[in-house]
Amino acid sequence: MEAWNITKYESPYLAISGVRLDDATGEVLVTADVNEYVIEHGEGTAARDVVSRLDALREPGSKVWKEVLSASPDSDWRDLLQTMDYLGLLCDAAPEVKGRRDAEIAKLRGWISTCVEQVVTDVGPGGRQALLSHARTLRQHFLGLTLEFSRTLPLERPLPVTDTRPLSSPEILALDNFYQQIAMVQALYQRVQAPLSLVCCTQALLSLEARLASAQAGEVVLDELISELAGGSYSSPDAQRHLNGLAECLVSGTDPSRAKRFCVATYEPKECLTGIGFMLEVERVARGVTSRVGIPAYLKELSAPDADVILVHGRYLQDYHVTTRFPEIVASILPKRLNAALRTKAFRYYAEEVGHDVLEYQSCRELGLSEAEIQSAQPLPLHFAYVDVFTQLGVLDPVAYAVSIFITEGVLGVDSPLDEPYKKLIGEFMALDKHILLNEKYHHTSIPRLFMSEVKAVSPAIQRLAMSYMLLVLELNYRAWDDLLDHYLRGDQRFLRVLPKVTIKGREAA
């Protein structure tokens, strides 16, 4: 971290009630509240000039501030003002705070409205009843979590106490609607990590339900909560992305054929297994499911003779968005009171993951993508959800987290099926090799077994929980690849219902 200094203020000014020259002593005196401070000045400096300049510095727009802030950091005036800042005598006259906050609230409300409108339009009149039922299921869960969160704040108008409660993990995992499950796990994540997103998504569900049921819209029920969180420490762009993801979950989740789970398996837990014994069971079940589901459509298109390089571009753009947040996934288990050996491995994994986004960025640039293309790219809903869901696994249970790591890091002893098709399309390029070699150097495909070897016993309930979540994350991975293919190769813009549309440059554009 850099040191704090007065240049960090947007519009600094001296928060003093007065400054005067004591004619008897020749001292410059500054008054603030009930205190009076003596301002030392060099013998060659006229005391009245010091008084005049200090008085001018009470105004944030004074030209004296421009002179001081443009001067050397070692200048006497900078040193003086830095000391006065430490004493609490500086304030920031940043542009009107309420106006900024209100502008952000207006943006959030616009995104909420867009989410509702796009969902209603995309589902169409024939699916309204199914959408209403689907939205009500999600609304119960989201509202239950929002009510829980609201009770952590001393609101002026507390939300009513109701019997609405969120679904538990076993209840979520028992559903046979992939998009309901993903949205609900994301809501659990938002409850702790992104409450602004949670409140906005809940408001969208309340507004959507009211619209579909032809009832009076509950437009103001969460006004106070939104105003308490907007413009503060939480990211409004992430709230927009969560609303965008909710829109996808609402539309696709209304279609039973699209929403039905396909990464499913029967597993009977053992009375008690060692950690490595359970990991081997997870690998066995995962192999059976992947064999049955087959090769992802993305990989088939990538291996075609006329494969479009946009598939590689799209993958790295999305990977860049994921890896910028990947340390969050590992960090989710670090606060847990893990056994000593597992804790050591978890912290080492975190240290090895920090900075990988730089490699993904370099890959994008070496592929010929411009800075503007990289920064304007938007994370697709399921890619954005992937980080949320995996992070929530770390919050929920270390075993459920550890046994799913192979979905991200790759399977032990199996080469990535992407390597050869990529080389055929684009040849060798340094950043790609650098990232792959780094993961190989750190033996990241071994991490699930290494973690689980430090777990001496896994109970039946934890086995059920971990296996079910592993299958959900595995399916999330499959579907994310499908969406990437649809968006980048086929130009499907449905994944950006609330986000700005992005122009996709495929072979024809090139």
N, C-alpha and C positions, 0 to 999 in steps of 0.2 A: 504494500500500500504506500502511496505517496503521502507526504505530510500535509496536514490541513493548512491552508493559507487563505488570505482574504480574497484572492481571485476566484475562489469557489462560489462566492455570493453572486447572484445574478445582478443585483442592483444594491450594493452596500450603502449604508449611511450610518453616521454616529447617532446612537440612541441616547443622547444626553439632554438634560434640561437646560443647560447653560454653560458658557465658558467665559471667563473674565480674567483680567489682569489685576493682581493685587499690587497697587501702587506702592504700598509700604515695603513689601518684601521683594517685589519684582517677579513673583511667581505667577505662572499660568495655572489657573484652577479650573477644573472641570467638575460640574455637578451632575450626578445621576442618582435619581431616587433620593435617599437620605445621605448618600456618600459624596465626599468631595475628594478629588484626586489632584495631586500636584504633577504637572507635566514638565519633565525636565527638557531643557533645550540647550544647545551649544552656546558658548559665549558670543560667537559671531552671528547668532541668529536673533533678529529683533523680536522681542516678546510679543509686541503688538501684531507682527506678521504671523506668529504662531497662532495667536488668538483668532485672527481673521481667517486663517486657513482652516482651523478647527471648526469655526462657526460655519464656514462654507461646506464642510464635509457633513454637516447635519442634513444637507439636501442630497438625495441620491443621484440627481442629475447634474450635480455641480461639475464644472470643467476641472476643478481641482482633483476630483476622483479620477478623471481620465489621465491627468498628469501623474498622479501617484501610482496608479495601476500599470502605467506604461514605463515607469521608472525601474531601475535595477532592483531585484529582490533584496539586495543588501543595503538599499538606501535608508537613510535615517527615518524618513517618513513611513516607509513600509514597515520598518522595525517598530516604530511607535504604534502604528495602527494594528500591527500583529499583537502587540502587548495589550492594547485596549480591547482587541477581540477576545483575548483570553480572559479578560475581566468582565466580559459580557456587555461591552459598551458598543458593539456593532450589531446591526440588524439588517435584514434583507427586505428591500421594497420590491420584491418580485411582483410581476403583474397580478392583478386582483385574483386571489385564490378562488373565491366563490365562482367567478366567471369561468375559470379553467375547469373547475369541478363540474359545473353545470354543462359546459360544452362536452365533457366526457360522458356525462349522463345521457345527453342527447344522442351521442354516437351509439352508446350501448342500447338505448331504446330503439334506435334505427336498425341496429343489427338484429335485435329481438324480433322486431316487426318483419324484417326481411326473411328471417328464419321461418316464421309462421306462414308468410305469404308463399314462399317457395315450396314449402312442404305441401300446403293445400293444393297449389297448382300442379305439382308433380304427381301427387297421388290421384288427383282427378275426382270427379263426382262419384264414380262408381265405387271408389274405395273409401269413401268418407266414414262409413260406419266401422269398418275394420280399423281405420286410422284412429278413430275416437277411442275404441277399446284399447288399442296399443298405447296411445298417449296417456290414457288413464292409468295404465299399469306403471308406466314410467313416472308419471306425476306423483303417484303415491310414494315411490321410493325417493325421488328428488325432493319433494316437499318435506318428507319426514327428516331428511338430512338437513335441509335448510332450517327447519324449526329447531332442530338440535343445535345448529350453529348459532342461530339467533339468540339462544339463551346464554351464550357466552358473552354477549354484549349488553351493557346497561342501556338499552334502547329507551327513547322517550316514550314510544308507544309499542310496548312488547307485543309480539305476535301471539295470537290466542293459543292456549294449550288444547291440543286435539289428540285423538287416538291414532292419528296418521303416523305410521312408523316406516322406516326403511326396511328393505329386505335384508336378511342375513346372507352370508356367503353360501351356506348350504341351500337356501331358497333360490338364490340367483343361479347357482350351478344346476339346479333341478329343472330350470326352464329349457325349452327346446327352441328358443328364438335367439340366434346368435347376436343380433343387433340389440335386443333388450339386454342381454348379458353384458355386452361391451359397454353400453351406455350406463348401466348400473354400476359396473366396476369403476368406470370413469367418475361417476358421481361420488363413490366412496373416496377416490383419490382427491377430487375437488373439495370435499368436505374438510380435509386437512390442509391440502397444498394450494388450492385455488378457489377459495370461497366466493370471490367475485364471479368466477365462471359458474359456480354452482347456483348462485342466486339468479344470474341471468338465464341460465338454462331452465330453472324452475319457473321463472316468470314466463318464458316462452311456452312451456307446457301448460301453465294455467291459462294463458291467453288462447292457445290453440284449442284446449278443451272447451273453453267458454264459447269460442267461435263455432266449433263443430256441434255443440249441444244447443246452440241458439239461446244461450243464457247471457246474463249480464257479465261482461268480461271483468275478471279480477285484476284490472290494470294497475290498481294502486296498492295492492296488498303488500308488495315488497318494495315500495318506493323508498321507505326509510333505510332499509338494508342496502339497497343499491346506492343511495346517496352517502351512506356511511363508508362504503368501500371504494366508490369511484374516485379517481384522481389521487389515490393513495399509493400504497406499496405494491399492490397487485397489478399484474399486466393486463391492460385492456385488449391488446392484440391477441393474447392467449384466450381471453373471454370470447373474442370474435371467432377464433379457431375452434373453441369448444362448442359454440353455437352452430358453427358449420358442421362439426362432427355429429351433433345432435340431429341436425336436419337429415343427414345421411342415414342415421340410425332409425329415424322416424319413417322415412320414405321406404328404405329397403326392408326395414323390419315389419312393414305392413304387408309385404308380399310373402305369403307362407312358403312358397317354393324357394325363394331367395334366402329367407331367414332360417330355414331348417338347418340344424347342425349336421355336419358330415364327418368331422373328426371325433368320432365317438368309439368307445370300446368298453367292454365289460371287464371289471377288475374286482376280484375278491381279495380284500386285504388280509394279510397274515396276522397272527396274534401279536407277533413282535419281530421286526426285522432290524438288522443292522442298517446303518445309513448306506453303505456301499451295496448291501443286498437289495435295498429298495431302489437304488439308482439303476441297478441292473434290470429290475422289473420295469422301471420306467422306460429304459431303452428298448426292452423287448416289446412293450405295448406300442411305443412310438414307431418302431420298425414295422409292426403289423399294420398300423393305421396308414403310414406313408406309402406302404406297398399297395394297399387297397385304394387309396385316393389317387395315386399315380403321379405322373410328372406334371408340374404346374404349366399352365398355358404359356406363361411368360418364357419359361425355359425352352418350350417347343418353338416359339416364334424366334427366340434368340438363336436357335440352332438351325433355322431355315437358311437355305442358300442365299435368299435375298433379304436377310435380316437387316433392319433399319438401325443405324447407330443411335437413333433417338432413344432406343431401349436402354442403352448404356448411359446416355446422358440423364435420362429420367431416374435411373437407379441411383446414380451418384448425387443428383440433386436431392433426392429424398433421404439418402444415407447421410448427407451433410446435415439435414435438419434433425435427424435422429441422433447422430453422434454429438452434436452440440449439447444435447441433453443427456447423453448416455451416463456421464458421471452421476447424475441424479438417481439413476436406477440402482447403481451400486451403493450410493450413499444411503439409500433407504434402509439397509440392514445394519449400517455402522452403529447407530445408537443402541441397538439391542444388546442385552447382556449375554452375549454368546460365550460359549466355552472358549478358553484361552487360545487353543489351536485354531478353531474356526474363525475367531475374531482376527487373529494375525493374518490369515489368508484373505479375509474380507478386505482389510485395510490395504493389503498388497494389491489385490485386484483393483481397488479404487485408484491407487497410485499409477497402475499400469494403463488405466483407461483415460486419464486426464490428458487432454491435448490431441486425441485422435481426430477431433473435428478439423484440426489444421491440415491433417493428411487428406481428409475428404475434400476440403476446400482446394488443396493443391491438385487433387485428381480432377476436380471440375475445371480448373483453369487449364491443366494440361490437355484436357479433352477439347479445349477450344471454346469453352463457355465463358462469356464475358462476366465482369463484375455485376453488371445490371441484371443479367439473366440469373445469376446465383442468388442475388439479394431479393429479386422479385418473385422467385419460385415460392410456392406455398406448399406446406406439408399437406399431403392428402389425409383425409379423415382417419383412415385406419393406421397410417404411419404415425400420425400424431397420437392416436389412441395407444399404440404399441408401448410408447414410453410411459404413459399414464398407467396402463395395466401392469406392466412389469414392475414399476415403482411401487404400486399398490401391493403386489405380491411380496415385496421386501418388507413393507409395513405389516402385512398380515402374518406371514410365517416364514422363517428362514429356510425350511425344507421345501415348501412350495416354490420359493424363489430359486433355490439352488438346483433343483431337478429340472427346471425349465431353461437353464442357461444355455444348454446345447442348441436351442432353437436360434439363438443369436450368434453364438460362437462357432457353431458347426459341430459335426459328429466326430468323435474320436476315431482316427484311422481312416476317415473318408475325405477325399479331396473335394473341394468345392466344385459343383457342376458348372459354375459360372466361368471358371478360369479359362478353359479352352475356347468356348465361344467368344469371350471377350477378346482374346488374343487374335482370333481370326478376323474380328471386326476392326480392331484398332491397333493391334500389335502390342508390343511391350511399352508401358509408360511408367516412369519412375515412381510416381506417387502411389499408384496401385500396388506395385511390387513392394514398396516401402511399408505400406500398411499390412499387407499379407505377411511379409517377413517379420514384422514386429509381433504380430499375433502368434506366428510360429515360434519365434524366439521365446515368448512368454508362455508357450504351451496352453493357449486359451481353450483349446478343445478338451483339455484335461481338467479344467476347472470344476465342472459338475462332480466328477468322481473325487477330485481332491477335497472339495468341500464336504461331500457326503461321507467320505472316509473318516471325517472328524466327528460325525454324528453316530453315537454308539447304539442308539435304539430309536426306532420310528414306530409310533403307536398306530393302531388301525384307523383312528379318526384322522390323524395327520396324513396317513397314506391315501385315504379317500380324498381329502381336501387337495393334496398336492397333485395327485393323478388327474383329478378333474380340472384343476387350473392349468396343468401342463397341456391337456388336450385343447382347452380353450385358447391358450396362447399359440399352440401349433396351428389351429384353424385360423386364428388372427393373422398369422404369418402367411398362410396360403392365400387368404383373401386379400391381403395387402399387395401381394405380387399380382393378383388378378386385376386389382384396381389400377396399379401402376401401368399394366399393359393397356387397359381400357383408356386411361387418361392420355398417355404419351403416344401410343401408336395409333389409337382410334380417335383421339381428340375429344374424348368424352369430358364435357365440362360440368357434369352433374355433381362432381366432387367439390365444386367451388360455388356452392349456392349462396353462401354468406360472405365469402372471401372474394377479392378482386380476381377477375378472370385473367389467365396467363396465356399468352400466345405460345404455341408449341411449334418449333421448327423441326419438322421431320425431313426425310430425304427430298421431298418435292421442293420444300422451301429452300433447302440448301442448294 
